[in-house]
């Protein structure tokens, strides 16, 4: 999370919190984009969102399943995130 500026960090934390609370259900891209827009109003563009989602995938936080949507890549990480951040 330290690599992000403050708005992107807040957006990433909100997305990960939402995914942790939804587990095991996956969330659609549109749902996560709406959350991103609510969290980071000053930089709410599709390009910034796509870059953030790509970073979260490349850092192995999340994975995309075409038929379902986005989920945590690891149940252990999801449980940790839920315990420490999803309150």
C-alpha positions in Angstrom: 0.0 0.0 0.0 2.9 2.3 0.6 3.5 2.7 -3.2 0.2 4.5 -3.7 -0.6 8.1 -3.1 -3.2 8.8 -0.4 -6.3 8.8 -2.7 -5.2 5.6 -4.4 -4.4 4.0 -1.1 -7.8 4.8 0.3 -9.5 3.5 -2.9 -7.4 0.3 -2.7 -8.3 -0.3 0.9 -12.0 0.3 0.2 -11.9 -2.2 -2.7 -10.1 -4.8 -0.6 -12.4 -4.3 2.3 -15.5 -4.7 0.1 -14.0 -7.9 -1.4 -13.1 -9.3 2.1 -16.7 -8.7 3.3 -18.2 -10.2 0.2 -16.1 -13.4 0.3 -16.7 -16.0 -1.1 -18.8 -14.1 -3.5 -17.0 -12.3 -6.3 -17.7 -8.7 -7.2 -18.2 -7.3 -10.7 -15.9 -4.7 -12.2 -18.7 -2.2 -12.3 -19.4 -2.6 -8.6 -15.7 -2.0 -7.8 -15.5 1.0 -10.1 -18.5 2.6 -8.4 -16.8 2.1 -5.0 -13.6 3.6 -6.5 -15.6 6.7 -7.6 -17.0 7.2 -4.2 -13.6 6.9 -2.5 -11.4 8.9 -4.8 -13.4 11.7 -6.2 -10.6 13.8 -7.5 -9.0 11.1 -9.7 -12.0 9.0 -10.6 -11.2 8.0 -14.2 -11.4 4.6 -15.8 -7.7 4.7 -16.5 -6.7 5.3 -12.9 -9.1 2.6 -11.8 -7.8 0.1 -14.4 -4.2 0.9 -13.2 -5.2 0.4 -9.6 -6.9 -2.9 -10.3 -4.0 -4.1 -12.3 -1.6 -3.2 -9.5 -3.7 -5.1 -7.0 -3.7 -8.1 -9.3 0.1 -7.9 -9.9 0.7 -7.7 -6.2 -1.4 -10.9 -5.8 -4.1 -9.3 -3.7 -6.9 -10.1 -6.1 -7.7 -12.2 -9.2 -10.3 -11.9 -11.9 -12.5 -14.8 -13.0 -14.4 -14.0 -16.2 -17.6 -15.7 -15.3 -17.7 -14.3 -11.7 -15.7 -11.1 -11.2 -13.0 -10.1 -8.7 -12.1 -12.0 -5.6 -9.1 -12.2 -3.2 -6.4 -14.3 -4.7 -5.8 -16.0 -1.3 -8.3 -17.0 1.4 -5.6 -16.5 4.0 -5.0 -12.9 2.8 -8.8 -12.4 2.6 -9.2 -13.6 6.2 -6.3 -11.4 7.4 -7.7 -8.3 5.6 -11.2 -9.0 7.0 -9.8 -9.3 10.5 -7.6 -6.2 10.4 -9.3 -3.7 8.0 -12.9 -4.7 7.5 -14.5 -3.0 10.5 
